[in-house]
Amino acid sequence: MKHGTTKTLRVGCILLAIFFLFSAFALLTQPLRATNTVTATVTVGSGPVGVAVTPNGEYAYVTNYNSGSVSVISTATNTVNATVTAGTNPFGVAVTPNGKYAYVTNYNSGSVSVINVVTPAPTQAPTSAPTLTPTSTPKSTPTTAASPSPTVPEFPAQLLIITLVVSMVIVLCAVIIAGKRRSAHACSEIG
């Protein structure tokens, strides 16, 4: 192996080591997996049993068995936005796929309370069916930021682009250095 080739390989290896260190540092700055620890505690009514989250993730509906109510929790702030009166001993809760209604089963009253999710009122009487008139339009709820996700985030596209650009620059530098060394070596042999 010629002396110039050896130097080129050394420079290439150093540049690759720098690239791998950069990549490792970039990946280490990513958040780690969830640690399965409690991040917040929200005080609701007595005997919370069931919980359902709206499809958009903005609210969680918690049935309070002993209180006869449903707590509406904002997932962005982890605070109770409203407490809705339900039937006797509300147990299970489900939110419709379109996110407009929450259906609450009332264990000891043999009924289901239907809650209008779009506009939760602080104290709403239980109903057996949604009461909407064809001419009325429901008010939209204020948009809030989504709650933090306990899962591992996806690899950011910006970081991927930066990694690719840096790797291309490193390879380009290695090629330029190797070319200069070859031309310098060829000139020294001619002269």
Rosetta silent file (secondary structure, phi, psi, omega in degrees, C-alpha in Angstrom):
SEQUENCE: MKHGTTKTLRVGCILLAIFFLFSAFALLTQPLRATNTVTATVTVGSGPVGVAVTPNGEYAYVTNYNSGSVSVISTATNTVNATVTAGTNPFGVAVTPNGKYAYVTNYNSGSVSVINVVTPAPTQAPTSAPTLTPTSTPKSTPTTAASPSPTVPEFPAQLLIITLVVSMVIVLCAVIIAGKRRSAHACSEIG
SCORE:     score description
SCORE:     0.000 S_00000001
   1 L     0.000  135.707 -178.976    0.000    0.000    0.000 S_00000001
   2 L   -74.904  158.034 -178.124    1.382    3.427   -0.904 S_00000001
   3 H   -62.659  -39.448  179.667    2.069    6.061    1.734 S_00000001
   4 H   -65.027  -37.905  178.799   -0.552    8.456    0.250 S_00000001
   5 H   -66.783  -38.554  178.657   -3.224    5.783    0.333 S_00000001
   6 H   -63.420  -44.596  178.940   -2.486    5.054    3.971 S_00000001
   7 H   -63.978  -39.165  179.203   -2.807    8.735    4.883 S_00000001
   8 H   -63.036  -41.493  177.649   -6.061    8.961    2.937 S_00000001
   9 H   -64.613  -39.464  177.835   -7.426    5.977    4.828 S_00000001
  10 H   -62.035  -46.584  179.734   -6.392    7.538    8.137 S_00000001
  11 H   -62.552  -42.552  178.371   -8.117   10.809    7.276 S_00000001
  12 H   -61.491  -42.128  178.842  -11.196    8.907    6.120 S_00000001
  13 H   -65.202  -40.356  177.850  -11.289    6.912    9.340 S_00000001
  14 H   -63.083  -44.252  179.297  -10.953   10.058   11.446 S_00000001
  15 H   -64.321  -38.901  177.215  -13.766   11.717    9.507 S_00000001
  16 H   -66.306  -38.324  177.398  -15.958    8.624    9.904 S_00000001
  17 H   -63.036  -42.050  176.461  -15.239    8.564   13.637 S_00000001
  18 H   -61.588  -42.261  179.084  -16.288   12.209   13.865 S_00000001
  19 H   -61.218  -45.907 -179.288  -19.460   11.374   11.911 S_00000001
  20 H   -66.821  -36.885  175.827  -20.358    8.477   14.220 S_00000001
  21 H   -64.089  -41.406  177.220  -19.698   10.604   17.320 S_00000001
  22 H   -61.455  -45.411 -179.667  -21.954   13.312   15.887 S_00000001
  23 H   -63.133  -42.789  179.397  -24.678   10.758   15.158 S_00000001
  24 H   -63.728  -42.801  178.854  -24.403    9.226   18.631 S_00000001
  25 H   -62.904  -41.699 -179.934  -24.596   12.658   20.273 S_00000001
  26 H   -63.541  -38.986 -179.694  -27.636   13.564   18.157 S_00000001
  27 H   -75.500  -30.349  179.820  -29.420   10.363   19.130 S_00000001
  28 H   -68.958  -24.210 -179.735  -28.541   10.680   22.818 S_00000001
  29 L   -77.249   -8.210  178.444  -30.352   14.013   23.019 S_00000001
  30 L   -71.762  143.871  177.561  -33.643   12.269   22.162 S_00000001
  31 L   -61.773  148.170 -179.849  -36.040   11.708   25.084 S_00000001
  32 L   -84.987  172.365  177.601  -35.979    8.236   26.561 S_00000001
  33 L   -60.845  160.383  177.682  -38.903    5.852   26.890 S_00000001
  34 L   -59.182  146.412 -178.115  -41.528    6.457   29.525 S_00000001
  35 L   -98.295    8.076 -179.019  -40.479    5.474   33.010 S_00000001
  36 L    54.265   46.157  176.532  -43.977    4.338   34.045 S_00000001
  37 L  -116.366  155.226  178.344  -44.147    6.945   36.773 S_00000001
  38 L   -72.675  124.882 -179.767  -47.079    9.125   37.822 S_00000001
  39 L  -101.369  -20.166  178.296  -46.669   12.560   36.224 S_00000001
  40 L  -158.880  152.643  174.223  -49.842   14.192   37.605 S_00000001
  41 L  -127.788  125.613 -178.273  -52.711   13.461   39.976 S_00000001
  42 L  -110.642  125.163  179.173  -56.110   15.019   39.333 S_00000001
  43 L   -83.070  124.989  179.448  -58.639   15.166   42.161 S_00000001
  44 L  -123.292 -163.999  179.118  -62.145   14.219   40.986 S_00000001
  45 L   -68.753 -176.549 -176.330  -65.355   13.120   42.709 S_00000001
  46 L   -78.841  131.085  176.026  -65.693   10.184   45.106 S_00000001
  47 L    72.267   54.439  177.314  -65.119    6.680   43.749 S_00000001
  48 E   -64.155  131.818 -175.102  -63.738    7.238   40.253 S_00000001
  49 E  -121.758  -60.536 -174.870  -64.393    4.099   38.217 S_00000001
  50 E  -106.941  155.889  176.797  -64.483    4.554   34.444 S_00000001
  51 E  -144.629  142.226  174.783  -62.562    6.793   32.098 S_00000001
  52 E  -142.741  142.641 -178.887  -62.851    7.613   28.393 S_00000001
  53 E  -110.045  139.590  177.935  -60.852   10.060   26.303 S_00000001
  54 L   -64.466  153.047 -177.764  -62.297   12.080   23.433 S_00000001
  55 L   -57.102  -31.311  179.641  -60.971   11.109   19.988 S_00000001
  56 L   -83.038   -4.188  176.660  -59.029   14.371   19.692 S_00000001
  57 L    78.593    6.419 -176.143  -57.391   13.709   23.076 S_00000001
  58 L   -77.980  -32.799 -174.957  -58.465   17.038   24.585 S_00000001
  59 E  -132.130  149.456  171.881  -60.696   15.719   27.369 S_00000001
  60 E  -119.283  132.979  178.477  -60.988   12.701   29.644 S_00000001
  61 E  -105.333  120.934 -176.577  -64.389   11.820   31.125 S_00000001
  62 E  -117.296  124.636  177.352  -64.192   10.110   34.536 S_00000001
  63 E   -82.796  133.926  179.138  -67.236    8.540   36.197 S_00000001
  64 E  -108.776   97.644 -172.244  -67.467    9.160   39.947 S_00000001
  65 L   -55.921  -50.132 -175.616  -69.447    6.184   41.315 S_00000001
  66 L   -78.545  -25.553 -177.734  -70.142    7.525   44.823 S_00000001
  67 L   -86.922  -17.011 -176.612  -70.666   11.163   43.789 S_00000001
  68 L    68.087   35.025 -177.117  -73.159   10.472   41.005 S_00000001
  69 E  -142.177  172.029  176.701  -71.180   12.701   38.649 S_00000001
  70 E  -126.535  126.158  177.626  -68.756   12.752   35.749 S_00000001
  71 E   -92.728  132.414  177.892  -65.573   14.845   35.890 S_00000001
  72 E  -102.558  113.420 -175.500  -64.415   16.445   32.637 S_00000001
  73 E  -106.619  130.986  171.698  -60.618   16.713   32.685 S_00000001
  74 E   -78.386  120.511 -178.563  -58.580   18.812   30.265 S_00000001
  75 L   -73.870  -19.587  178.746  -55.680   16.574   29.229 S_00000001
  76 L   -72.667  -36.849 -175.754  -53.573   19.612   28.303 S_00000001
  77 L  -111.976   -9.061 -176.229  -53.641   21.051   31.828 S_00000001
  78 L    54.429   46.291  176.338  -54.681   17.982   33.878 S_00000001
  79 E  -129.091  154.510  178.098  -57.394   20.000   35.596 S_00000001
  80 E   -79.843  118.288  178.567  -61.139   19.407   36.004 S_00000001
  81 E   -84.539  -33.854 -177.172  -62.974   21.718   33.591 S_00000001
  82 E  -156.940  156.247  172.483  -66.485   20.671   34.587 S_00000001
  83 E  -124.665  119.629 -175.384  -68.419   18.260   36.759 S_00000001
  84 E  -104.856  130.389  177.210  -71.587   16.891   35.156 S_00000001
  85 E   -72.619  132.227  178.927  -74.382   15.380   37.239 S_00000001
  86 L  -120.066 -166.608  177.661  -75.252   11.856   36.095 S_00000001
  87 L   -77.853 -166.267 -178.921  -77.619    9.159   37.367 S_00000001
  88 L   -73.809  125.937  178.379  -77.137    6.976   40.454 S_00000001
  89 L    52.481   65.961  175.734  -73.679    5.387   40.643 S_00000001
  90 E   -60.912  136.411 -172.869  -72.240    6.171   37.198 S_00000001
  91 E  -121.260  -73.515 -177.753  -69.919    3.342   36.234 S_00000001
  92 E   -95.218  157.779  178.014  -68.838    2.992   32.606 S_00000001
  93 E  -146.250  142.085  176.272  -68.299    5.735   30.055 S_00000001
  94 E  -142.609  142.739  178.837  -67.731    5.762   26.307 S_00000001
  95 E  -107.431  137.696  179.875  -67.261    8.639   23.878 S_00000001
  96 L   -63.819  152.677 -178.691  -68.710    8.456   20.371 S_00000001
  97 L   -57.332  -29.922  178.394  -66.163    8.216   17.538 S_00000001
  98 L   -82.992   -4.826  175.237  -67.044   11.723   16.359 S_00000001
  99 L    77.141   14.649 -175.999  -66.401   13.010   19.891 S_00000001
 100 L   -89.051  -28.928 -175.098  -69.778   14.710   20.289 S_00000001
 101 E  -135.702  147.529  172.277  -71.322   12.630   23.085 S_00000001
 102 E  -114.933  128.712  179.382  -70.253   10.661   26.132 S_00000001
 103 E  -104.252  122.500 -175.650  -72.535    7.797   27.199 S_00000001
 104 E  -116.161  123.703  176.400  -72.438    7.026   30.915 S_00000001
 105 E   -83.685  132.756 -179.785  -73.978    3.883   32.400 S_00000001
 106 E  -105.990  106.525 -169.377  -75.673    4.481   35.761 S_00000001
 107 L   -55.497  -50.958 -173.690  -75.321    1.258   37.744 S_00000001
 108 L   -96.253   -3.413  179.194  -78.155    1.589   40.271 S_00000001
 109 L  -106.032   -3.359  177.831  -80.624    3.701   38.307 S_00000001
 110 L    62.373   37.102 -178.528  -80.866    1.442   35.256 S_00000001
 111 E  -140.137  171.534  175.847  -80.229    4.329   32.875 S_00000001
 112 E  -125.768  125.723  175.858  -77.646    5.849   30.584 S_00000001
 113 E   -91.521  134.635  179.028  -76.778    9.545   30.780 S_00000001
 114 E  -108.775  119.715 -177.528  -75.849   11.201   27.498 S_00000001
 115 E  -107.607  131.004  175.823  -73.451   14.123   27.866 S_00000001
 116 E   -76.076  106.225 -175.843  -72.935   16.679   25.121 S_00000001
 117 L   -70.314  -28.414 -175.390  -69.136   16.653   24.844 S_00000001
 118 L   -62.532  -42.239 -179.629  -69.034   19.694   22.592 S_00000001
 119 L  -132.403   79.890  179.650  -70.244   22.065   25.316 S_00000001
 120 L   -68.441  130.208  178.603  -69.895   20.490   28.774 S_00000001
 121 L   -96.795  150.965 -178.558  -71.881   22.446   31.361 S_00000001
 122 L   -58.449  -39.930  176.263  -70.753   22.642   34.995 S_00000001
 123 L  -137.286  103.660 -176.078  -73.935   20.958   36.269 S_00000001
 124 L  -114.545  130.983  179.453  -75.959   19.190   33.617 S_00000001
 125 L   -71.158  147.442  179.154  -79.027   17.097   34.417 S_00000001
 126 L   -66.143  145.154  177.525  -79.009   13.508   33.136 S_00000001
 127 L  -130.348  161.149  179.168  -80.867   12.905   29.902 S_00000001
 128 L   -96.118  -16.385  179.010  -81.894    9.794   28.088 S_00000001
 129 L  -152.575  154.361  177.573  -81.145   11.133   24.609 S_00000001
 130 L   -64.551  138.984  178.834  -79.288   14.071   23.086 S_00000001
 131 L  -114.113   95.099  176.540  -81.498   17.124   22.674 S_00000001
 132 L  -124.676  137.288  175.629  -80.397   19.100   19.638 S_00000001
 133 L   -92.745  150.142 -177.344  -82.636   21.141   17.405 S_00000001
 134 L   -61.073  -26.562 -176.701  -81.945   21.059   13.658 S_00000001
 135 L   -86.198  -17.648 -177.546  -81.369   24.832   13.547 S_00000001
 136 L   -84.976  145.862  175.932  -78.863   25.012   16.393 S_00000001
 137 L  -117.164  131.318 -179.355  -75.173   24.537   15.797 S_00000001
 138 L   -66.796  144.233  176.493  -72.965   23.309   18.631 S_00000001
 139 L   -76.427  146.072  178.967  -70.226   25.622   19.823 S_00000001
 140 L   -85.439  149.549  179.031  -66.715   24.391   19.310 S_00000001
 141 L   -81.485  151.888  178.861  -64.482   23.794   22.270 S_00000001
 142 L   -63.847  141.082 -179.613  -61.292   25.838   22.620 S_00000001
 143 L   -82.192  132.109  178.673  -58.298   24.202   21.032 S_00000001
 144 L  -127.182  163.113  179.252  -55.549   23.306   23.449 S_00000001
 145 L   -68.450  147.752  178.771  -52.182   21.678   23.071 S_00000001
 146 L   -69.077  152.033  179.164  -52.086   17.902   23.215 S_00000001
 147 L   -72.369  154.363 -178.997  -50.856   16.292   26.396 S_00000001
 148 L   -61.670  139.142 -178.430  -47.317   14.961   26.456 S_00000001
 149 L   -89.733  135.134 -179.844  -47.012   11.472   25.035 S_00000001
 150 L   -83.711    5.942 -177.957  -45.327    8.793   27.153 S_00000001
 151 L   -96.135  168.041  179.173  -44.082    6.968   24.068 S_00000001
 152 L   -71.306  129.742 -179.771  -40.782    7.312   22.268 S_00000001
 153 L   -70.111  158.448  177.376  -40.951   10.134   19.719 S_00000001
 154 L   -71.101  158.911  178.117  -40.311    9.441   16.074 S_00000001
 155 L   -67.044  117.717 -175.397  -36.879   10.221   14.661 S_00000001
 156 L   -61.950  139.468 -179.183  -37.198   13.909   13.686 S_00000001
 157 H   -63.321  -36.676 -179.919  -36.945   14.591    9.978 S_00000001
 158 H   -61.582  -41.243 -179.719  -34.699   17.604   10.601 S_00000001
 159 H   -66.331  -38.024  177.603  -32.188   15.447   12.446 S_00000001
 160 H   -63.798  -43.235  179.493  -32.209   12.909    9.623 S_00000001
 161 H   -64.105  -44.385  179.317  -31.562   15.654    7.063 S_00000001
 162 H   -61.433  -42.790  179.119  -28.739   17.125    9.150 S_00000001
 163 H   -61.125  -44.009  179.123  -27.178   13.679    9.544 S_00000001
 164 H   -65.218  -42.004  179.443  -27.315   13.062    5.791 S_00000001
 165 H   -63.577  -45.270  179.654  -25.856   16.488    4.975 S_00000001
 166 H   -62.548  -40.919  179.265  -23.017   16.033    7.475 S_00000001
 167 H   -65.354  -38.349  177.734  -22.246   12.572    6.104 S_00000001
 168 H   -65.751  -40.345  178.413  -22.164   13.926    2.546 S_00000001
 169 H   -63.499  -41.528  179.943  -19.837   16.756    3.611 S_00000001
 170 H   -63.630  -45.257  179.543  -17.524   14.273    5.352 S_00000001
 171 H   -64.252  -41.944  179.217  -17.376   12.009    2.302 S_00000001
 172 H   -62.122  -43.441  177.732  -16.791   15.002    0.027 S_00000001
 173 H   -61.723  -41.839  179.676  -13.953   16.229    2.265 S_00000001
 174 H   -62.627  -41.326  179.746  -12.386   12.767    2.254 S_00000001
 175 H   -66.971  -42.682  179.935  -12.525   12.637   -1.549 S_00000001
 176 H   -64.055  -45.030  179.664  -11.048   16.125   -1.913 S_00000001
 177 H   -62.940  -42.674  179.270   -8.249   15.375    0.542 S_00000001
 178 H   -63.693  -40.360  179.083   -7.491   12.079   -1.191 S_00000001
 179 H   -65.032  -42.014  178.600   -7.432   13.822   -4.586 S_00000001
 180 H   -64.692  -40.845 -179.677   -5.082   16.543   -3.359 S_00000001
 181 H   -66.611  -38.272  178.573   -2.764   14.000   -1.819 S_00000001
 182 H   -65.220  -44.259 -178.490   -2.706   11.958   -5.037 S_00000001
 183 H   -67.736  -36.599  177.223   -1.960   15.016   -7.165 S_00000001
 184 H   -66.180  -39.367  179.251    0.740   16.158   -4.729 S_00000001
 185 H   -68.016  -39.064  178.976    2.246   12.675   -4.752 S_00000001
 186 H   -66.829  -39.084  179.119    2.135   12.538   -8.580 S_00000001
 187 H   -65.936  -37.394 -179.676    3.819   15.950   -8.830 S_00000001
 188 H   -70.190  -30.334  178.091    6.610   14.861   -6.466 S_00000001
 189 H   -74.150  -33.735 -179.615    7.270   11.753   -8.575 S_00000001
 190 H   -71.988  -42.260 -173.826    7.443   13.806  -11.800 S_00000001
 191 L   -83.345    0.000    0.000    9.712   16.465  -10.357 S_00000001
